[in-house]
Amino acid sequence: MLAAMIAHPLVRTIGHRLAMGVLSLFVVSLIIFAAIAVLPGDFARATLGRSATPATVAAFQKQLGLDRPVPVRYLDWIGGVVQGDFGNSFSSGVARPRTVMSIVGPRLRNTLLLAGVTALLAVPLALGLGLLAAIYRNSWFDRLVNAITLVAISFPEFFVAYALMLFLAVKYPLFYSLARISPEMTAGDIALRIGLPVLTLMLGTVAHMMRMTRASIVGLLASPYIEMARLKGIAPGRVILWHALPNAWAPILSVIAFNLAYLIVGVVVVEVVFVYPGIGQAMVDAVRTRDIPVVQACALIFAVTFILLNLVADIVAIATNPKLLHPR
């Protein structure tokens, strides 16, 4: 029975995708560590100042472990990461060290909160608008939605963020211009403070997902089985929902996974603009202070999120599409 399960195409496909995901993570970890290792600047010299003697700088580097060869440092780092230990932050000092997870953990929860709220609002809205645009193709509604989404995609995030801040926080103070939150705040206060970051992220993600949903559905409407369903007198909405949509899940899920990964990986600009205490802001602060362990942890978390979400999208798309499950 176990052999039959292993031989199942879906199980083999999942195993293959998982192996590729692990290999990708290994390669990404090498790139992250190597890229940070060759960055200009030295944490020990930046901390001690220009007046520090070479002997003092060397002693401080030895305390932090920066005097060891790069391959040895990488093996120690990746070995700790596998066990859930990202090491200690350089900025906390040697006498009273702080673990990287004690710094990144709360920030990661804040970023997941921001991404989760945005996803809960953006995904249903994008799918609904995409389906309606496909059902009423070439109508005024379709043209209006396409025009709005095209404009939303065209503007960079920082411009959208500052424009929303100007109109919805300064001229018409509906939300807070700064998104500083704390665990002591009520849900309503948190919602008001993260309102502008959520709107900024939603404009771009809804536009991408809506346009991909519409394009996937419209591309299937010329298929023979869709024409047959229409000839049987089935309502247009039912044709799209029950006949076209199941075969369009693969590209739709891919773009949804990409945008969900973007909500976590690409929030750096939004968090910096609104001073939101998320992992993107933590990474920017760590780069400014040359806190290498925190930068490495943030970059690896971004990479893991992106790879896992795309892995899930691939598996779901293959499981729902027999053509992808049995390629020829």
Secondary structure, DSSP 8 states (H G I E B T S, - for coil): -HHHHHHSHHHHHHHHHHHHHHHHHHHHHHHHHHHHHTSS--HHHHHH-TTS-HHHHHHHHHHHTTTS-HHHHHHHHHHHHHTT---B-STT-SSS--BHHHHHHHHHHHHHHHHHHHHHHHHHHHHHHHHHHHHTTTSHHHHHHHHHHHHHHHS-HHHHHHHHHIIIIIIS-SS-SS----TTS-HHHHHHHHHHHHHHHHHHHHHHHHHHHHHHHHHHTTSHHHHHHHHTT--HHHHIIIIIGGGGHHHHHHHHHHHHHHHHHS-HHHHHHTT--SHHHHHHHHHHHT-HHHHHHHHHHHHHHHHHHHHHHHHHHHHH-HHHHS--
